[in-house]
Amino acid sequence: MRIAITGGTGFVGRHLAERYPAEAVVVVSRRTGVPIDDVDALTAAFAGVEAVAHCAGINREIGDQTFQRVHVDGTAAVLEAARRAGVQRVVLLSFLRARPGTGSPYHETKWAAEELVRSSGLDHTVLKAGMVYGHGDHLVDHLSHTVQTVPLFASVGFHERTISPIPVAELVDVVVAALDGRLSRRTVAVRGGEALLLSEAVRRVARVVGRRVLVFPAPVWAHRALGQLTEWTMRVPLVAKAQVRMLAEGVTEAAPPTEDLPADLAPTARFDDEHIRAALPPRGGFTWRDLRLPGRH
């Protein structure tokens, strides 16, 4: 089977592409010269493709890369190009708690993308995934850099909510099954095998990298301010405003409620030392290279 992966140079897209022979994968991204909202370019890219994994997405807006353009306009373009190219199946990677009426552009545009896919008439699967980690991620990467920079970490809110991290390899297993038609015309929740507080996740990462860390609660508004500041100043923000919203409400239960994966596809791995080590970036804390400086993108 020949597939196309939108967002194919991103975190999940890269890991998914590695599951297939190079000649069986078409990588679609801005880096390969195919804008996500260019129907003609997408149609050409999808020529001879049987299934599309639509993994393109952003967690902050930069310039013309807005949530509306990437999540909504991009999904509409992918679906139209899939129709034109005769693609048999589209698999959308969405977010576990994407829904309308939240006041969060991230959540609402992810939901709008889901609705476009469900009403497209194409064979499809919508995967509502929680927080994903692995080599090249933003979770273990940022937690490890943070605890190696300062021995302090502020948890989000005075009443922490749980997260259920998913190893990227287990998420890719689900995407591959969906591309094969295993989850046809279904919307399913994808979450990790363990629910834990972010503060506990921080302590586990700190232990693995050999650092001590003091974790203390901080109000959600303070994290929103931090998110805005780091979106302005960092190449990859320490935390984006959309991620603050995610952590403040928890990333364990699907919203709105949806069906679970079949038992044999459901991720089971715990957020343990072995999986954390596999996801670690090179040792070290944040440096000036992580800043958005003039002339750097």
NUDRENMI-276629 format. One record per residue (C-alpha): residue number from 1; residue in three letters; z, x, y. Coordinates in Angstrom, 2 decimals. Each point is the difference from the previous one (the first is absolute). Example, Ala and Ser with C-alpha at 12.3 -4.5 7.8 and 13.67 -1.06 7.14 Angstrom:
# NUDRENMI-276629
<pt i="1" aa="ALA" pz="7.80" px="12.30" py="-4.50"/>
<pt i="2" aa="SER" pz="-0.66" px="1.37" py="3.44"/>
This chain:
# NUDRENMI-276629
<pt i="1" aa="MET" pz="0.00" px="0.00" py="0.00"/>
<pt i="2" aa="ARG" pz="-0.85" px="1.20" py="3.49"/>
<pt i="3" aa="ILE" pz="2.51" px="-0.87" py="2.72"/>
<pt i="4" aa="ALA" pz="0.38" px="0.41" py="3.75"/>
<pt i="5" aa="ILE" pz="3.33" px="0.74" py="1.66"/>
<pt i="6" aa="THR" pz="0.51" px="-0.86" py="3.66"/>
<pt i="7" aa="GLY" pz="2.63" px="2.23" py="1.53"/>
<pt i="8" aa="GLY" pz="-1.07" px="2.38" py="-2.73"/>
<pt i="9" aa="THR" pz="1.29" px="3.10" py="1.82"/>
<pt i="10" aa="GLY" pz="3.40" px="-1.59" py="0.58"/>
<pt i="11" aa="PHE" pz="3.13" px="0.31" py="-2.12"/>
<pt i="12" aa="VAL" pz="-0.60" px="-2.69" py="-2.61"/>
<pt i="13" aa="GLY" pz="-3.79" px="0.35" py="0.18"/>
<pt i="14" aa="ARG" pz="0.12" px="3.70" py="-0.91"/>
<pt i="15" aa="HIS" pz="2.22" px="-0.60" py="-3.01"/>
<pt i="16" aa="LEU" pz="-2.16" px="-2.89" py="-1.16"/>
<pt i="17" aa="ALA" pz="-3.20" px="2.06" py="0.29"/>
<pt i="18" aa="GLU" pz="1.51" px="2.65" py="-2.27"/>
<pt i="19" aa="ARG" pz="0.11" px="-2.53" py="-2.86"/>
<pt i="20" aa="TYR" pz="-3.79" px="-0.19" py="-0.17"/>
<pt i="21" aa="PRO" pz="-2.81" px="2.52" py="-0.50"/>
<pt i="22" aa="ALA" pz="-1.30" px="1.17" py="3.39"/>
<pt i="23" aa="GLU" pz="-3.41" px="-1.55" py="-0.66"/>
<pt i="24" aa="ALA" pz="1.61" px="-3.42" py="-0.57"/>
<pt i="25" aa="VAL" pz="1.71" px="-0.18" py="3.39"/>
<pt i="26" aa="VAL" pz="-1.32" px="-0.70" py="3.49"/>
<pt i="27" aa="VAL" pz="2.57" px="1.04" py="2.61"/>
<pt i="28" aa="VAL" pz="-0.19" px="-2.10" py="3.15"/>
<pt i="29" aa="SER" pz="1.87" px="1.07" py="3.13"/>
<pt i="30" aa="ARG" pz="-0.47" px="1.11" py="3.57"/>
<pt i="31" aa="ARG" pz="0.02" px="3.57" py="-1.30"/>
<pt i="32" aa="THR" pz="-3.04" px="-0.75" py="-2.15"/>
<pt i="33" aa="GLY" pz="-1.76" px="-1.60" py="2.96"/>
<pt i="34" aa="VAL" pz="0.37" px="-3.66" py="-0.97"/>
<pt i="35" aa="PRO" pz="1.96" px="-2.10" py="2.54"/>
<pt i="36" aa="ILE" pz="2.00" px="-2.71" py="-1.72"/>
<pt i="37" aa="ASP" pz="-1.52" px="-2.76" py="2.16"/>
<pt i="38" aa="ASP" pz="-3.66" px="1.09" py="-0.30"/>
<pt i="39" aa="VAL" pz="-1.56" px="-2.52" py="-2.41"/>
<pt i="40" aa="ASP" pz="-3.34" px="1.81" py="-0.29"/>
<pt i="41" aa="ALA" pz="1.62" px="3.37" py="-0.75"/>
<pt i="42" aa="LEU" pz="2.34" px="-1.61" py="-2.53"/>
<pt i="43" aa="THR" pz="-2.86" px="-1.84" py="-1.67"/>
<pt i="44" aa="ALA" pz="-1.86" px="3.27" py="-0.45"/>
<pt i="45" aa="ALA" pz="3.14" px="1.69" py="-1.34"/>
<pt i="46" aa="PHE" pz="0.58" px="-2.83" py="-2.50"/>
<pt i="47" aa="ALA" pz="-3.49" px="0.21" py="-1.50"/>
<pt i="48" aa="GLY" pz="0.33" px="0.24" py="-3.79"/>
<pt i="49" aa="VAL" pz="3.75" px="-0.60" py="0.13"/>
<pt i="50" aa="GLU" pz="1.63" px="-2.52" py="-2.35"/>
<pt i="51" aa="ALA" pz="3.45" px="-0.23" py="1.60"/>
<pt i="52" aa="VAL" pz="1.63" px="0.90" py="3.32"/>
<pt i="53" aa="ALA" pz="3.61" px="1.11" py="0.44"/>
<pt i="54" aa="HIS" pz="0.75" px="-0.92" py="3.61"/>
<pt i="55" aa="CYS" pz="2.82" px="2.42" py="0.83"/>
<pt i="56" aa="ALA" pz="-0.77" px="0.61" py="3.68"/>
<pt i="57" aa="GLY" pz="2.95" px="-0.68" py="2.28"/>
<pt i="58" aa="ILE" pz="2.11" px="1.40" py="2.83"/>
<pt i="59" aa="ASN" pz="3.69" px="-0.23" py="0.89"/>
<pt i="60" aa="ARG" pz="-0.45" px="0.71" py="3.69"/>
<pt i="61" aa="GLU" pz="-2.76" px="-0.56" py="2.53"/>
<pt i="62" aa="ILE" pz="-1.81" px="2.95" py="1.59"/>
<pt i="63" aa="GLY" pz="-2.81" px="-0.61" py="2.48"/>
<pt i="64" aa="ASP" pz="-2.60" px="-2.36" py="-1.46"/>
<pt i="65" aa="GLN" pz="1.64" px="0.13" py="-3.42"/>
<pt i="66" aa="THR" pz="1.96" px="-3.22" py="0.47"/>
<pt i="67" aa="PHE" pz="1.60" px="-2.20" py="-2.65"/>
<pt i="68" aa="GLN" pz="-2.55" px="-2.71" py="0.79"/>
<pt i="69" aa="ARG" pz="-2.98" px="2.31" py="-0.33"/>
<pt i="70" aa="VAL" pz="1.12" px="1.80" py="-3.17"/>
<pt i="71" aa="HIS" pz="1.80" px="-2.74" py="-1.92"/>
<pt i="72" aa="VAL" pz="-1.87" px="-3.16" py="1.04"/>
<pt i="73" aa="ASP" pz="-3.42" px="0.99" py="1.32"/>
<pt i="74" aa="GLY" pz="-0.20" px="2.77" py="-2.59"/>
<pt i="75" aa="THR" pz="0.79" px="-2.35" py="-2.88"/>
<pt i="76" aa="ALA" pz="-2.54" px="-2.53" py="1.23"/>
<pt i="77" aa="ALA" pz="-2.62" px="2.76" py="0.12"/>
<pt i="78" aa="VAL" pz="0.90" px="1.26" py="-3.48"/>
<pt i="79" aa="LEU" pz="-0.36" px="-3.50" py="-1.45"/>
<pt i="80" aa="GLU" pz="-3.36" px="-0.62" py="1.68"/>
<pt i="81" aa="ALA" pz="-1.29" px="3.40" py="-1.12"/>
<pt i="82" aa="ALA" pz="1.24" px="-0.71" py="-3.54"/>
<pt i="83" aa="ARG" pz="-1.98" px="-3.26" py="-0.05"/>
<pt i="84" aa="ARG" pz="-3.14" px="1.71" py="1.27"/>
<pt i="85" aa="ALA" pz="0.30" px="2.87" py="-2.48"/>
<pt i="86" aa="GLY" pz="0.73" px="-2.23" py="-2.99"/>
<pt i="87" aa="VAL" pz="3.48" px="1.41" py="-0.62"/>
<pt i="88" aa="GLN" pz="1.71" px="-1.85" py="-2.84"/>
<pt i="89" aa="ARG" pz="3.66" px="0.38" py="0.99"/>
<pt i="90" aa="VAL" pz="2.20" px="0.89" py="3.00"/>
<pt i="91" aa="VAL" pz="3.60" px="1.20" py="-0.33"/>
<pt i="92" aa="LEU" pz="2.06" px="-0.10" py="3.20"/>
<pt i="93" aa="LEU" pz="3.04" px="2.21" py="0.41"/>
<pt i="94" aa="SER" pz="2.31" px="-1.96" py="2.28"/>
<pt i="95" aa="PHE" pz="3.71" px="0.12" py="0.88"/>
<pt i="96" aa="LEU" pz="2.82" px="-1.65" py="-1.94"/>
<pt i="97" aa="ARG" pz="1.30" px="-1.94" py="3.00"/>
<pt i="98" aa="ALA" pz="-3.24" px="-0.71" py="1.87"/>
<pt i="99" aa="ARG" pz="0.18" px="-3.56" py="1.33"/>
<pt i="100" aa="PRO" pz="-0.74" px="-2.08" py="3.10"/>
<pt i="101" aa="GLY" pz="2.37" px="-0.88" py="2.81"/>
<pt i="102" aa="THR" pz="1.99" px="3.23" py="0.04"/>
<pt i="103" aa="GLY" pz="-0.90" px="1.25" py="3.48"/>
<pt i="104" aa="SER" pz="-1.00" px="3.29" py="-1.65"/>
<pt i="105" aa="PRO" pz="-3.72" px="0.81" py="0.40"/>
<pt i="106" aa="TYR" pz="0.14" px="2.15" py="-3.12"/>
<pt i="107" aa="HIS" pz="1.40" px="-2.74" py="-2.24"/>
<pt i="108" aa="GLU" pz="-2.20" px="-2.71" py="1.48"/>
<pt i="109" aa="THR" pz="-3.28" px="1.93" py="-0.20"/>
<pt i="110" aa="LYS" pz="0.72" px="1.04" py="-3.57"/>
<pt i="111" aa="TRP" pz="0.53" px="-3.68" py="-0.82"/>
<pt i="112" aa="ALA" pz="-3.23" px="-0.94" py="1.78"/>
<pt i="113" aa="ALA" pz="-1.82" px="2.54" py="-2.16"/>
<pt i="114" aa="GLU" pz="1.52" px="-1.55" py="-3.13"/>
<pt i="115" aa="GLU" pz="-1.19" px="-3.45" py="1.05"/>
<pt i="116" aa="LEU" pz="-3.52" px="1.28" py="0.62"/>
<pt i="117" aa="VAL" pz="-0.13" px="1.47" py="-3.49"/>
<pt i="118" aa="ARG" pz="1.46" px="-3.09" py="-1.69"/>
<pt i="119" aa="SER" pz="-2.53" px="-2.28" py="1.74"/>
<pt i="120" aa="SER" pz="-2.99" px="2.34" py="-0.44"/>
<pt i="121" aa="GLY" pz="-1.39" px="-1.59" py="-3.14"/>
<pt i="122" aa="LEU" pz="-0.16" px="3.46" py="-1.56"/>
<pt i="123" aa="ASP" pz="1.90" px="1.01" py="-3.12"/>
<pt i="124" aa="HIS" pz="3.07" px="1.64" py="1.46"/>
<pt i="125" aa="THR" pz="3.58" px="1.21" py="-0.40"/>
<pt i="126" aa="VAL" pz="2.58" px="0.28" py="2.78"/>
<pt i="127" aa="LEU" pz="2.72" px="2.57" py="-0.68"/>
<pt i="128" aa="LYS" pz="3.04" px="-0.50" py="2.22"/>
<pt i="129" aa="ALA" pz="1.54" px="3.45" py="-0.38"/>
<pt i="130" aa="GLY" pz="3.31" px="1.34" py="1.23"/>
<pt i="131" aa="MET" pz="0.77" px="3.57" py="1.12"/>
<pt i="132" aa="VAL" pz="-2.06" px="2.57" py="-1.89"/>
<pt i="133" aa="TYR" pz="0.89" px="3.67" py="-0.39"/>
<pt i="134" aa="GLY" pz="-1.52" px="3.11" py="-1.54"/>
<pt i="135" aa="HIS" pz="-1.56" px="3.28" py="1.04"/>
<pt i="136" aa="GLY" pz="-1.38" px="-0.48" py="3.52"/>
<pt i="137" aa="ASP" pz="2.03" px="-3.12" py="0.78"/>
<pt i="138" aa="HIS" pz="2.02" px="-0.94" py="3.08"/>
<pt i="139" aa="LEU" pz="3.25" px="-0.90" py="-1.78"/>
<pt i="140" aa="VAL" pz="1.16" px="3.09" py="-1.88"/>
<pt i="141" aa="ASP" pz="-1.98" px="2.22" py="2.37"/>
<pt i="142" aa="HIS" pz="1.82" px="-1.25" py="3.11"/>
<pt i="143" aa="LEU" pz="3.41" px="-0.32" py="-1.62"/>
<pt i="144" aa="SER" pz="-0.15" px="3.57" py="-1.31"/>
<pt i="145" aa="HIS" pz="-1.18" px="1.43" py="3.33"/>
<pt i="146" aa="THR" pz="2.67" px="-1.98" py="1.84"/>
<pt i="147" aa="VAL" pz="2.96" px="1.19" py="-2.08"/>
<pt i="148" aa="GLN" pz="-1.29" px="3.58" py="0.26"/>
<pt i="149" aa="THR" pz="-0.19" px="-0.31" py="3.80"/>
<pt i="150" aa="VAL" pz="3.34" px="-1.63" py="0.82"/>
<pt i="151" aa="PRO" pz="2.97" px="-0.85" py="-2.28"/>
<pt i="152" aa="LEU" pz="0.13" px="-3.56" py="1.35"/>
<pt i="153" aa="PHE" pz="-1.88" px="-3.18" py="-0.90"/>
<pt i="154" aa="ALA" pz="0.27" px="-3.43" py="1.60"/>
<pt i="155" aa="SER" pz="-0.50" px="-2.95" py="-2.35"/>
<pt i="156" aa="VAL" pz="-1.75" px="-3.08" py="1.36"/>
<pt i="157" aa="GLY" pz="2.43" px="-2.67" py="1.15"/>
<pt i="158" aa="PHE" pz="3.67" px="-0.61" py="-0.71"/>
<pt i="159" aa="HIS" pz="-0.82" px="-2.09" py="-3.08"/>
<pt i="160" aa="GLU" pz="-2.45" px="2.05" py="-2.05"/>
<pt i="161" aa="ARG" pz="-2.66" px="-1.68" py="-2.07"/>
<pt i="162" aa="THR" pz="-1.35" px="1.37" py="-3.26"/>
<pt i="163" aa="ILE" pz="-3.32" px="1.69" py="-0.70"/>
<pt i="164" aa="SER" pz="-1.77" px="0.35" py="-3.35"/>
<pt i="165" aa="PRO" pz="-2.12" px="3.17" py="0.19"/>
<pt i="166" aa="ILE" pz="-3.08" px="0.19" py="-2.23"/>
<pt i="167" aa="PRO" pz="-1.32" px="3.34" py="-1.34"/>
<pt i="168" aa="VAL" pz="-3.64" px="0.18" py="1.02"/>
<pt i="169" aa="ALA" pz="-1.07" px="0.64" py="-3.60"/>
<pt i="170" aa="GLU" pz="1.46" px="-3.36" py="-1.06"/>
<pt i="171" aa="LEU" pz="-1.69" px="-1.79" py="2.91"/>
<pt i="172" aa="VAL" pz="-3.32" px="1.60" py="-0.94"/>
<pt i="173" aa="ASP" pz="0.47" px="-1.32" py="-3.56"/>
<pt i="174" aa="VAL" pz="0.14" px="-3.51" py="1.47"/>
<pt i="175" aa="VAL" pz="-3.02" px="0.53" py="2.26"/>
<pt i="176" aa="VAL" pz="-2.07" px="1.30" py="-2.92"/>
<pt i="177" aa="ALA" pz="0.96" px="-3.04" py="-2.09"/>
<pt i="178" aa="ALA" pz="-1.01" px="-2.28" py="2.85"/>
<pt i="179" aa="LEU" pz="-3.33" px="1.78" py="0.44"/>
<pt i="180" aa="ASP" pz="-0.61" px="-0.58" py="-3.71"/>
<pt i="181" aa="GLY" pz="0.52" px="-3.74" py="0.54"/>
<pt i="182" aa="ARG" pz="3.45" px="-0.23" py="-1.55"/>
<pt i="183" aa="LEU" pz="1.46" px="-1.97" py="2.95"/>
<pt i="184" aa="SER" pz="-2.98" px="-2.09" py="1.00"/>
<pt i="185" aa="ARG" pz="0.52" px="-2.48" py="2.86"/>
<pt i="186" aa="ARG" pz="3.73" px="0.69" py="0.20"/>
<pt i="187" aa="THR" pz="2.42" px="1.10" py="2.69"/>
<pt i="188" aa="VAL" pz="2.81" px="2.07" py="-1.50"/>
<pt i="189" aa="ALA" pz="3.08" px="1.85" py="1.23"/>
<pt i="190" aa="VAL" pz="0.22" px="3.72" py="-0.78"/>
<pt i="191" aa="ARG" pz="3.42" px="1.61" py="0.38"/>
<pt i="192" aa="GLY" pz="1.80" px="2.97" py="-1.50"/>
<pt i="193" aa="GLY" pz="2.32" px="0.08" py="-2.96"/>
<pt i="194" aa="GLU" pz="3.19" px="0.40" py="2.04"/>
<pt i="195" aa="ALA" pz="1.43" px="-1.65" py="3.11"/>
<pt i="196" aa="LEU" pz="2.15" px="2.25" py="2.17"/>
<pt i="197" aa="LEU" pz="1.09" px="0.44" py="3.59"/>
<pt i="198" aa="LEU" pz="-1.92" px="2.39" py="2.25"/>
<pt i="199" aa="SER" pz="3.25" px="1.92" py="0.55"/>
<pt i="200" aa="GLU" pz="0.24" px="0.65" py="-3.74"/>
<pt i="201" aa="ALA" pz="-3.65" px="1.09" py="-0.08"/>
<pt i="202" aa="VAL" pz="0.76" px="2.47" py="2.80"/>
<pt i="203" aa="ARG" pz="2.98" px="1.43" py="-1.89"/>
<pt i="204" aa="ARG" pz="-2.08" px="0.46" py="-3.16"/>
<pt i="205" aa="VAL" pz="-2.77" px="1.81" py="1.87"/>
<pt i="206" aa="ALA" pz="2.57" px="2.19" py="1.78"/>
<pt i="207" aa="ARG" pz="1.60" px="0.91" py="-3.33"/>
<pt i="208" aa="VAL" pz="-3.35" px="0.98" py="-1.51"/>
<pt i="209" aa="VAL" pz="-0.84" px="2.29" py="2.96"/>
<pt i="210" aa="GLY" pz="3.52" px="1.46" py="0.02"/>
<pt i="211" aa="ARG" pz="1.20" px="-1.40" py="3.31"/>
<pt i="212" aa="ARG" pz="3.05" px="-1.96" py="1.06"/>
<pt i="213" aa="VAL" pz="-0.59" px="-2.96" py="2.27"/>
<pt i="214" aa="LEU" pz="2.26" px="-2.40" py="1.85"/>
<pt i="215" aa="VAL" pz="-1.46" px="-3.51" py="-0.07"/>
<pt i="216" aa="PHE" pz="1.22" px="-2.50" py="2.61"/>
<pt i="217" aa="PRO" pz="-1.22" px="-3.43" py="1.11"/>
<pt i="218" aa="ALA" pz="-1.88" px="-0.56" py="3.23"/>
<pt i="219" aa="PRO" pz="-1.18" px="-3.27" py="1.56"/>
<pt i="220" aa="VAL" pz="-3.53" px="-1.17" py="-0.64"/>
<pt i="221" aa="TRP" pz="-0.84" px="0.11" py="3.72"/>
<pt i="222" aa="ALA" pz="0.77" px="3.73" py="0.04"/>
<pt i="223" aa="HIS" pz="-2.42" px="0.56" py="-2.88"/>
<pt i="224" aa="ARG" pz="-2.67" px="-2.03" py="1.79"/>
<pt i="225" aa="ALA" pz="0.40" px="2.28" py="3.01"/>
<pt i="226" aa="LEU" pz="-0.18" px="3.05" py="-2.27"/>
<pt i="227" aa="GLY" pz="-3.10" px="-1.43" py="-1.64"/>
<pt i="228" aa="GLN" pz="-1.74" px="-0.42" py="3.33"/>
<pt i="229" aa="LEU" pz="0.99" px="3.51" py="1.08"/>
<pt i="230" aa="THR" pz="-1.23" px="1.64" py="-3.21"/>
<pt i="231" aa="GLU" pz="-3.23" px="-2.02" py="0.03"/>
<pt i="232" aa="TRP" pz="-0.65" px="1.51" py="3.43"/>
<pt i="233" aa="THR" pz="1.05" px="3.55" py="-0.84"/>
<pt i="234" aa="MET" pz="-0.63" px="0.74" py="-3.69"/>
<pt i="235" aa="ARG" pz="-3.23" px="0.38" py="-1.97"/>
<pt i="236" aa="VAL" pz="1.60" px="-2.00" py="-2.81"/>
<pt i="237" aa="PRO" pz="2.96" px="-1.90" py="1.47"/>
<pt i="238" aa="LEU" pz="3.46" px="0.59" py="-1.40"/>
<pt i="239" aa="VAL" pz="0.08" px="-3.79" py="-0.21"/>
<pt i="240" aa="ALA" pz="-2.53" px="-2.48" py="1.36"/>
<pt i="241" aa="LYS" pz="1.07" px="-3.27" py="1.62"/>
<pt i="242" aa="ALA" pz="-1.55" px="-1.94" py="-2.89"/>
<pt i="243" aa="GLN" pz="2.05" px="2.05" py="-2.45"/>
<pt i="244" aa="VAL" pz="3.19" px="-0.78" py="1.93"/>
<pt i="245" aa="ARG" pz="-0.75" px="-3.69" py="-0.49"/>
<pt i="246" aa="MET" pz="-0.56" px="0.60" py="-3.71"/>
<pt i="247" aa="LEU" pz="3.28" px="1.84" py="-0.46"/>
<pt i="248" aa="ALA" pz="1.98" px="-2.45" py="2.12"/>
<pt i="249" aa="GLU" pz="-0.96" px="-2.94" py="-2.24"/>
<pt i="250" aa="GLY" pz="-0.17" px="1.92" py="-3.30"/>
<pt i="251" aa="VAL" pz="-2.92" px="0.82" py="-2.27"/>
<pt i="252" aa="THR" pz="0.98" px="-1.46" py="-3.36"/>
<pt i="253" aa="GLU" pz="-0.93" px="-3.68" py="-0.06"/>
<pt i="254" aa="ALA" pz="-3.48" px="-1.34" py="0.69"/>
<pt i="255" aa="ALA" pz="-0.48" px="-2.27" py="2.99"/>
<pt i="256" aa="PRO" pz="-1.20" px="-2.63" py="-0.41"/>
<pt i="257" aa="PRO" pz="1.13" px="-0.06" py="-3.64"/>
<pt i="258" aa="THR" pz="-2.82" px="0.78" py="-2.41"/>
<pt i="259" aa="GLU" pz="-0.41" px="0.66" py="-3.68"/>
<pt i="260" aa="ASP" pz="1.12" px="3.22" py="-1.67"/>
<pt i="261" aa="LEU" pz="-2.16" px="2.40" py="-1.94"/>
<pt i="262" aa="PRO" pz="-0.28" px="-0.30" py="-3.78"/>
<pt i="263" aa="ALA" pz="2.84" px="1.96" py="-1.58"/>
<pt i="264" aa="ASP" pz="-2.27" px="2.74" py="-1.36"/>
<pt i="265" aa="LEU" pz="-1.37" px="0.73" py="3.50"/>
<pt i="266" aa="ALA" pz="3.23" px="-0.24" py="2.00"/>
<pt i="267" aa="PRO" pz="1.26" px="3.36" py="1.33"/>
<pt i="268" aa="THR" pz="3.20" px="1.10" py="-1.72"/>
<pt i="269" aa="ALA" pz="0.77" px="3.49" py="1.35"/>
<pt i="270" aa="ARG" pz="3.23" px="0.59" py="1.88"/>
<pt i="271" aa="PHE" pz="0.17" px="1.92" py="3.25"/>
<pt i="272" aa="ASP" pz="1.48" px="2.99" py="-1.82"/>
<pt i="273" aa="ASP" pz="0.01" px="3.78" py="0.35"/>
<pt i="274" aa="GLU" pz="-3.10" px="0.46" py="-2.14"/>
<pt i="275" aa="HIS" pz="-2.15" px="-2.37" py="2.04"/>
<pt i="276" aa="ILE" pz="1.40" px="1.29" py="3.29"/>
<pt i="277" aa="ARG" pz="-0.83" px="3.60" py="-0.94"/>
<pt i="278" aa="ALA" pz="-3.55" px="-1.00" py="-0.91"/>
<pt i="279" aa="ALA" pz="-0.44" px="-1.52" py="3.47"/>
<pt i="280" aa="LEU" pz="1.55" px="2.80" py="2.07"/>
<pt i="281" aa="PRO" pz="-2.11" px="1.79" py="2.63"/>
<pt i="282" aa="PRO" pz="0.44" px="3.74" py="0.65"/>
<pt i="283" aa="ARG" pz="3.56" px="0.84" py="0.98"/>
<pt i="284" aa="GLY" pz="1.00" px="-0.08" py="3.64"/>
<pt i="285" aa="GLY" pz="0.85" px="-2.30" py="2.85"/>
<pt i="286" aa="PHE" pz="-2.06" px="-1.42" py="2.82"/>
<pt i="287" aa="THR" pz="-1.65" px="2.50" py="2.37"/>
<pt i="288" aa="TRP" pz="-2.12" px="-0.06" py="3.14"/>
<pt i="289" aa="ARG" pz="-3.05" px="-0.40" py="-2.27"/>
<pt i="290" aa="ASP" pz="1.14" px="-3.57" py="-0.67"/>
<pt i="291" aa="LEU" pz="-0.32" px="-0.90" py="3.68"/>
<pt i="292" aa="ARG" pz="-2.98" px="-1.67" py="1.64"/>
<pt i="293" aa="LEU" pz="-1.02" px="2.69" py="2.47"/>
<pt i="294" aa="PRO" pz="-2.95" px="-0.16" py="2.41"/>
<pt i="295" aa="GLY" pz="-3.22" px="0.77" py="-1.85"/>
<pt i="296" aa="ARG" pz="1.53" px="-0.75" py="-3.41"/>
<pt i="297" aa="HIS" pz="-0.45" px="-3.21" py="-2.01"/>
